[in-house]
Amino acid sequence: MRFMASLIALGCVAFPSLSAQDDAVSASRSKIVALEKAWNQAYKLRDTKAIGAILDDGVVIIDDDGSLQSKAEFLAEVSAAKSSDEQQVSPESLTVHMMGDVGIATGTFRTKETQEGKSHSKRERFVDTWVKKGENWVCVSAAAAPILH
């Protein structure tokens, strides 16, 4: 009987902390989803200031052609693009996996672009790594690959 009472007492102490952890994980996932959507919107609008705030200064970006880009290179490319160039739309699917203060966002998105007056669309899979620095989440790594099938 004492053993049962001890288990119940332990459960009363442990479960509230598990609930608090679940709430924190859920809040972190929601924040990263919001940042992913903000990044897509800023990309469409060519808002390099907003994108710059989302990306860590040391971010590593792997483009869909396999090339590496620094934050400065990526922002310069976004700034130089014309409104008729590639327009990334919001993700078609998005999942965030949490591991402490690291979030891994994976999903697919569709890009639309105009080349030589013709409109093209393609789907890509992405993985973005987010790290919590202080009170803010920043993207430290981003990669995209075409879906060929």
Buried (B, 14 or more C-beta within 10 A) or exposed (E): EEEEEEEEEEEEEEEEEEEEEEEEBEEBBEBBBEBBEBBBBBBBEBBBEBBBBBBBEEBBBBBBEEEEBBBEEBBEBBEEBEEEEBBBEBBEEBEBEBEEEBBBBBBBBBBEBBEEEEEEEBEBBBBBBBBBEEEEBBBBBBBBBEEEE
